[in-house]
């Protein structure tokens, strides 16, 4: 399943710029909104891996959004972008658990690096959660079967897509990779 990003900014040019940068250099699914007041509804109906938000927006600030994500114990990481850096806003954002705080103008490389760092972190958290769930399974046969499925899925997401090659490196029958 593709990782997802929500971008919230009241400047259409910034939404377009961020969307294009991400679309050209990644495979992440991006949702954008220019109306920050839509965010609570979007969060109610969707899960994202990352939220990139402007700090200052009419009606609903980036800090409001970050506060909502943390109060609801959501798993999204939040990056705040602003043209108006102040010690108070940085301090508040970091104390509320923002992943990062970026000042405009930023470079394409900078934003892509931070996005990739967040997405790797999210994948690691998801893998850990899935593995912990498997370790809680009883009896052992059920846990072993769940682990095998997870292992096959992991191998099939690698750049290798030849069932024979996957069978050779895993020691599992070729049929396990054909039926997935």
FENLINVEN-V408783 format. One record per backbone hydrogen bond with DSSP energy under -0.5 kcal/mol. CO is the residue of the C=O (numbers start at 1). NH is the residue of the N-H. If there is no record, write none. Layout:
co: [CO | CO]
nh: [NH | NH]
This chain:
co: [3 | 4 | 4 | 5 | 6 | 7 | 8 | 10 | 11 | 11 | 12 | 13 | 14 | 15 | 16 | 17 | 18 | 19 | 20 | 21 | 22 | 29 | 31 | 33 | 34 | 35 | 36 | 38 | 39 | 40 | 41 | 42 | 49 | 50 | 51 | 51 | 52 | 53 | 55 | 55 | 55 | 61 | 62 | 63 | 64 | 65 | 66 | 67 | 68 | 69 | 70 | 77 | 78 | 78 | 79 | 80 | 81 | 82 | 83 | 86 | 87 | 88 | 89 | 90 | 91 | 92 | 93 | 94 | 100 | 102 | 107 | 108 | 109 | 110 | 111 | 112 | 113 | 114 | 115 | 116 | 117 | 118 | 119 | 120 | 121 | 122 | 123 | 124 | 125 | 126 | 127 | 128 | 129 | 130 | 131 | 132 | 134 | 139 | 139 | 140 | 141 | 142 | 143 | 144 | 145 | 146 | 147 | 148 | 149 | 150 | 151 | 152 | 153 | 154 | 154 | 155 | 161 | 162 | 163 | 164 | 165 | 166 | 167 | 173 | 174 | 174 | 175]
nh: [29 | 49 | 50 | 31 | 52 | 33 | 54 | 12 | 14 | 15 | 16 | 17 | 18 | 19 | 20 | 21 | 22 | 23 | 24 | 25 | 26 | 5 | 7 | 9 | 36 | 38 | 39 | 42 | 43 | 44 | 45 | 46 | 77 | 6 | 53 | 79 | 8 | 81 | 57 | 62 | 63 | 65 | 66 | 67 | 68 | 69 | 70 | 71 | 72 | 74 | 73 | 51 | 99 | 100 | 53 | 102 | 55 | 104 | 85 | 90 | 91 | 92 | 93 | 94 | 95 | 96 | 98 | 97 | 80 | 82 | 111 | 112 | 113 | 114 | 115 | 116 | 117 | 118 | 119 | 120 | 121 | 122 | 123 | 124 | 125 | 126 | 127 | 128 | 129 | 130 | 131 | 132 | 133 | 134 | 135 | 136 | 137 | 142 | 143 | 144 | 145 | 146 | 147 | 148 | 149 | 150 | 151 | 152 | 153 | 154 | 155 | 156 | 157 | 157 | 158 | 158 | 163 | 166 | 167 | 168 | 169 | 170 | 171 | 176 | 177 | 178 | 179]
